[in-house]
């Protein structure tokens, strides 16, 4: 590869080349990851947080694509899962979907997909939620003597 920050696709018939930026692959994988059942969200960073404040959505957040010395692609995906799901089955389904989506859209194969579970998201429980207007002192004074 001439430029290490780009991924080169070569056309077999006419020798044409297409350069793909890894951030494009991150967007493809990010969109595909959010569609898997059990995935609640993706981990963001400062850049995606600023984009969110400005009203833009960072579709590639939570995904990092890298190319090794042999030219093989690997992806690290950072996700928040819904509490109560079977983590291994959701991770396997996520890996299969990401691999299939990337092959379908770019004809590139991922050597490895590493799933990092950042956290679990629990549904809001209205019954067990404490009333917002009541406050209790942590160390009340002993005036009841």
RODOZA-977255 format. One record per residue (C-alpha): residue in three letters; chain; x, y, z. Coordinates in steps of 0.001 Angstrom, whole numbers, plus 500000, padded with zeros to 6 digits. Example, Ala and Ser with C-alpha at 12.3 -4.5 7.8 and 13.67 -1.06 7.14 Angstrom:
BEGIN
   resn   chain        x        y        z
    ALA       A   512300   495500   507800
    SER       A   513670   498940   507140
END
This chain:
BEGIN
   resn   chain        x        y        z
    UNK       A   500000   500000   500000
    UNK       A   501293   503392   499063
    UNK       A   499488   505296   501776
    UNK       A   499238   503422   505087
    UNK       A   496190   505414   506186
    UNK       A   494140   504239   503184
    UNK       A   492981   500760   502207
    UNK       A   493540   499908   498555
    UNK       A   491052   497921   496473
    UNK       A   492284   496811   493072
    UNK       A   490005   496119   490133
    UNK       A   490840   492824   488439
    UNK       A   489575   493682   484944
    UNK       A   491126   497059   484230
    UNK       A   493685   497583   487014
    UNK       A   491865   500518   488586
    UNK       A   492378   501198   492275
    UNK       A   490012   502506   494895
    UNK       A   491279   503994   498149
    UNK       A   489065   503634   501214
    UNK       A   489680   505550   504412
    UNK       A   489371   503370   507547
    UNK       A   486876   505861   508990
    UNK       A   484440   504846   506224
    UNK       A   484714   501233   507379
    UNK       A   484154   502382   510963
    UNK       A   480911   504084   509917
    UNK       A   479728   500961   508073
    UNK       A   480500   498766   511072
    UNK       A   479010   501260   513546
    UNK       A   475685   501383   511730
    UNK       A   475579   497588   511445
    UNK       A   476429   497142   515135
    UNK       A   473590   499378   516335
    UNK       A   471054   497193   514502
    UNK       A   471897   494022   516471
    UNK       A   469367   493050   519150
    UNK       A   470782   493489   522649
    UNK       A   473064   496402   521718
    UNK       A   471879   499571   523458
    UNK       A   474630   501950   522385
    UNK       A   478217   502465   521363
    UNK       A   481007   504048   523378
    UNK       A   481877   507507   522198
    UNK       A   484849   509795   522670
    UNK       A   485361   513541   522979
    UNK       A   485005   514058   519231
    UNK       A   481676   512212   519064
    UNK       A   480489   514071   522183
    UNK       A   481169   517434   520559
    UNK       A   479405   516332   517380
    UNK       A   476392   515260   519460
    UNK       A   476237   518674   521144
    UNK       A   476356   520340   517726
    UNK       A   473447   518201   516521
    UNK       A   475445   515795   514384
    UNK       A   475621   512078   514841
    UNK       A   478945   510242   514756
    UNK       A   478033   506928   513118
    UNK       A   481528   505495   513533
    UNK       A   481724   505933   517289
    UNK       A   482631   502851   519256
    UNK       A   484460   501221   516342
    UNK       A   488171   501237   515619
    UNK       A   489526   499642   512421
    UNK       A   493226   498925   511989
    UNK       A   495406   497346   509311
    UNK       A   498336   495113   510303
    UNK       A   501659   494690   508453
    UNK       A   500228   491919   506263
    UNK       A   497356   494156   505159
    UNK       A   494722   492294   507192
    UNK       A   491886   494258   508786
    UNK       A   490890   494005   512411
    UNK       A   488139   495845   514262
    UNK       A   487602   496700   517907
    UNK       A   483955   497359   518777
    UNK       A   483001   498972   522114
    UNK       A   479340   498407   523035
    UNK       A   476819   498864   525816
    UNK       A   474542   495847   526196
    UNK       A   471012   495584   527487
    UNK       A   470943   494015   530946
    UNK       A   469753   490411   530953
    UNK       A   470957   489436   527475
    UNK       A   473230   486470   526860
    UNK       A   476539   488268   526303
    UNK       A   478330   485508   524327
    UNK       A   475408   484996   521933
    UNK       A   475014   488743   521311
    UNK       A   478780   489032   520713
    UNK       A   478768   486138   518231
    UNK       A   475762   487565   516412
    UNK       A   477466   490967   516318
    UNK       A   480650   489466   514862
    UNK       A   478706   487608   512162
    UNK       A   476658   490671   511209
    UNK       A   479683   492959   511023
    UNK       A   481671   490506   508933
    UNK       A   478739   489952   506562
    UNK       A   477992   493681   506209
    UNK       A   481593   494576   505389
    UNK       A   481901   491827   502779
    UNK       A   478602   492860   501227
    UNK       A   479487   496556   500986
    UNK       A   483229   496549   500293
    UNK       A   484267   492952   499517
    UNK       A   486814   493222   502341
    UNK       A   487232   490575   505020
    UNK       A   488022   491190   508661
    UNK       A   490730   489010   510169
    UNK       A   489347   489570   513649
    UNK       A   486545   491413   515387
    UNK       A   487136   492118   519060
    UNK       A   483988   492906   521042
    UNK       A   484513   495002   524173
    UNK       A   481525   495194   526505
    UNK       A   481831   498628   528098
    UNK       A   478763   498346   530295
    UNK       A   475252   497098   530863
    UNK       A   472198   499322   530622
    UNK       A   469368   498537   533024
    UNK       A   465806   499570   532234
    UNK       A   464316   502307   534403
    UNK       A   462200   500908   537227
    UNK       A   459418   503390   538021
    UNK       A   458261   501533   541137
    UNK       A   461665   501361   542811
    UNK       A   462671   504863   541823
    UNK       A   463096   507178   544790
    UNK       A   460996   510352   544752
    UNK       A   463041   513260   543477
    UNK       A   461736   515836   545982
    UNK       A   462726   513976   549134
    UNK       A   466179   514390   550544
    UNK       A   467717   512771   553560
    UNK       A   470692   513930   555498
    UNK       A   473636   511624   555507
    UNK       A   474645   512453   559076
    UNK       A   471658   513936   560904
    UNK       A   472390   515807   564109
    UNK       A   471338   514157   567356
    UNK       A   468890   516723   568728
    UNK       A   466471   514120   570022
    UNK       A   467957   513686   573510
END
